[in-house]
Amino acid sequence: MSDSKALRGASMHDNVATRLRGMVFDRELQPGAWIDERALAAAWQISRTPLREALKVLAAEGLVELIPQRGCRVIELGDDEAEQLFPVMALLEGRCALEATRNADAAGRDALQRCHDELERQAAAQDISGYYRANHEFHSLVQHLAHNRWLDRCTGDLRKFMRLLRGRQLKLPGRIDASIAEHRVLIAAMLAGDGPAAERAMQQHLLAQLDALRALRAEERAAESFATTIPQEPTHAG
């Protein structure tokens, strides 16, 4: 469970919160998992007080839930929550793309191109983890280049919950190829300075992610149903 490097300093609970948040996003702490405070405190060589303060921070952010008399566990997004989250993010990220296209200078456009080039490399390698990381960097950069602190705040808060899904839809066969094709439309619009086209492309990209997640879940449910209907081989004694 993570490394055993000691955490020290005046803002210890902030450092603990940062490390815990990273473990949630990286799925070292799985959705629905109970957090072993005693084991973490021992591994990080800290008392449980800053750990509990950090857990309160994550609970306020909505990443974990505190259960009276039981402890703390990582939240798990259900199907209904994903259905509600993606359309809202499509609106917010679409606006980010619009404003980033309007506001990005030459350096910003160069940074976008570099991020997109990395996406292309990961897509060519069909590396789900690498593509997910590059995709997160690209979307975060678009958000930053919008230069709108209110939009940044709203989008950043909800992006935390998107990260809990950790690009799960990328497991759908063919999704990486579809995603990079969507990104090519988006980057072309942004570099051409066409804000409305970039907004539409970003919105369509987010909604396509939701469609892919639906399709993946349908495949998983079908596989589970098939597994339960396979007749069991009879066993013979002796």
C-alpha positions in Angstrom: 0.0 0.0 0.0 1.9 3.0 -1.4 5.4 3.7 -0.1 6.6 4.1 3.5 8.1 7.5 3.1 7.4 9.5 6.3 5.2 12.7 6.0 6.3 15.7 8.0 5.7 19.4 8.1 3.3 22.0 9.3 0.7 21.2 6.6 0.9 17.5 7.3 -2.8 16.8 6.8 -2.7 18.6 3.5 0.2 16.4 2.4 -1.7 13.3 3.6 -4.8 14.5 1.8 -2.8 14.9 -1.5 -1.4 11.4 -1.1 -4.8 9.9 -0.3 -6.4 11.7 -3.3 -3.7 10.3 -5.6 -4.3 6.7 -4.3 -8.0 7.1 -5.0 -7.4 8.4 -8.5 -4.8 5.7 -9.3 -7.1 3.1 -7.8 -4.6 2.0 -5.2 -7.7 2.5 -3.1 -10.5 0.9 -5.1 -14.0 2.2 -5.4 -16.0 1.0 -2.5 -12.9 -0.1 -0.5 -12.7 0.6 3.2 -9.6 2.6 4.2 -7.4 0.9 6.8 -6.3 3.9 8.9 -4.1 1.9 11.1 -2.1 0.4 8.3 -1.7 3.8 6.5 -0.6 5.6 9.6 2.0 2.9 10.3 3.2 2.9 6.7 3.6 6.7 6.6 4.9 6.9 10.1 2.3 9.4 11.3 -0.4 9.5 14.0 -4.0 8.9 13.0 -5.0 12.5 13.8 -3.6 14.1 10.5 -4.9 11.1 8.6 -8.4 11.6 10.0 -8.2 15.3 9.2 -7.2 14.4 5.7 -10.1 12.0 5.3 -12.5 14.8 6.3 -11.1 16.9 3.5 -11.7 14.1 1.0 -15.1 13.5 2.4 -15.9 17.2 1.9 -14.8 16.8 -1.7 -17.1 13.8 -2.1 -14.3 11.3 -2.8 -14.8 9.2 0.3 -17.7 8.8 2.8 -17.4 8.6 6.5 -19.7 5.9 8.0 -20.4 6.3 11.7 -19.1 3.4 13.9 -17.6 1.7 10.8 -14.9 3.9 9.3 -14.3 5.5 5.9 -14.6 4.1 2.4 -14.0 5.3 -1.2 -17.1 6.3 -3.0 -18.2 4.3 -6.0 -20.1 5.9 -8.9 -23.2 4.1 -10.0 -24.6 3.9 -13.5 -27.2 6.6 -12.7 -24.5 9.0 -11.4 -22.4 8.5 -14.6 -25.5 9.2 -16.7 -25.9 12.5 -14.9 -22.2 13.5 -14.7 -21.1 13.1 -18.4 -23.7 15.5 -19.9 -22.8 18.2 -17.3 -19.1 17.7 -18.0 -19.9 17.9 -21.8 -21.4 21.4 -21.2 -18.5 22.6 -19.0 -15.7 21.1 -21.1 -17.3 22.4 -24.3 -17.2 25.9 -22.8 -13.6 25.3 -21.8 -12.8 24.4 -25.4 -14.6 27.5 -26.7 -12.8 29.9 -24.4 -9.4 28.2 -24.7 -9.7 28.5 -28.5 -10.4 32.2 -28.1 -7.8 32.9 -25.4 -4.8 30.6 -26.1 -1.7 32.3 -27.4 1.0 30.7 -29.6 2.6 29.0 -26.6 -0.7 27.6 -25.5 -1.5 26.3 -29.0 2.0 24.7 -29.1 1.3 23.0 -25.7 -2.0 21.7 -27.0 -0.3 20.2 -30.1 2.4 18.5 -27.9 -0.4 17.0 -25.7 -2.2 15.8 -28.8 1.0 14.3 -30.2 1.3 12.3 -27.0 -2.3 11.1 -27.3 -1.5 10.0 -30.9 1.6 8.0 -29.6 -0.5 6.3 -26.9 -3.3 5.6 -29.3 -0.9 4.0 -31.7 0.4 1.8 -28.9 -3.1 0.9 -27.8 -1.9 1.6 -24.3 -5.1 2.2 -22.2 -3.3 3.5 -19.1 -1.0 5.7 -21.1 -3.8 7.0 -23.3 -5.9 7.8 -20.2 -3.1 9.8 -18.6 -2.4 11.7 -21.8 -6.1 12.4 -22.2 -6.4 13.7 -18.7 -3.4 16.0 -19.4 -5.0 17.3 -22.6 -8.4 18.0 -21.0 -6.7 19.7 -18.0 -4.7 21.9 -20.3 -7.8 23.0 -22.3 -9.4 23.9 -19.0 -6.4 25.9 -17.9 -6.1 27.7 -21.3 -9.7 28.9 -21.0 -8.5 31.4 -18.3 -11.8 31.5 -16.6 -11.5 31.0 -12.9 -15.2 30.3 -12.4 -15.3 27.7 -15.2 -12.0 26.3 -13.9 -13.4 25.9 -10.4 -16.6 24.1 -11.5 -14.9 21.9 -14.1 -12.1 21.0 -11.7 -14.5 20.0 -8.9 -16.4 17.7 -11.2 -13.3 16.3 -13.0 -12.4 14.6 -9.7 -15.4 12.4 -10.1 -14.6 11.8 -13.7 -11.2 10.5 -12.6 -12.9 8.0 -10.3 -14.1 6.2 -13.5 -10.5 6.3 -14.7 -11.3 6.0 -18.4 -13.1 2.7 -17.9 -14.8 3.2 -21.2 -11.4 2.8 -23.0 -11.7 -0.9 -22.4 -14.4 -1.1 -25.0 -12.9 -2.6 -28.2 -12.3 0.1 -30.7 -12.8 3.0 -28.2 -9.2 4.3 -28.3 -9.4 4.6 -32.1 -12.7 6.4 -31.9 -11.5 8.7 -29.1 -8.4 9.8 -31.0 -10.5 10.4 -34.1 -12.7 12.7 -32.0 -9.6 14.4 -30.6 -8.3 15.1 -34.1 -11.5 17.0 -34.9 -11.2 18.9 -31.7 -7.5 19.9 -32.1 -8.1 20.9 -35.7 -10.9 23.3 -34.7 -8.9 24.7 -31.8 -5.8 25.4 -33.9 -7.9 26.9 -36.6 -9.4 29.3 -34.1 -12.9 28.1 -34.6 -14.3 28.3 -31.0 -17.9 27.1 -31.8 -16.6 24.1 -33.7 -14.2 23.2 -30.8 -17.1 23.5 -28.3 -19.3 21.1 -30.4 -16.4 18.7 -30.8 -15.6 18.6 -27.1 -19.3 18.1 -26.2 -19.6 15.3 -28.7 -16.4 13.7 -27.4 -17.7 13.6 -23.8 -21.1 12.2 -24.9 -19.3 9.6 -27.0 -17.4 8.5 -23.8 -20.8 8.0 -22.1 -22.1 6.0 -25.1 -18.9 3.8 -24.9 -19.4 3.3 -21.1 -23.0 2.2 -21.7 -21.9 -0.2 -24.4 -19.1 -1.6 -22.2 -21.5 -2.2 -19.3 -24.0 -3.9 -21.7 -21.2 -6.2 -22.8 -20.2 -6.9 -19.2 -23.8 -7.7 -18.2 -24.3 -10.0 -21.2 -21.1 -11.8 -20.3 -22.2 -12.2 -16.7 -25.6 -13.5 -17.9 -24.0 -16.0 -20.3 -21.7 -17.2 -17.5 -24.6 -18.0 -15.2 -26.4 -20.0 -17.9 -23.6 -22.3 -18.9 -24.5 -25.8 -17.6 -22.1 -27.2 -15.1 -20.3 -30.4 -15.9 -21.6 -33.2 -13.7 -19.1 -34.4 -11.1 -18.6 -38.1 -10.6 -17.4 -39.7 -7.4 -14.8 -42.4 -7.3 
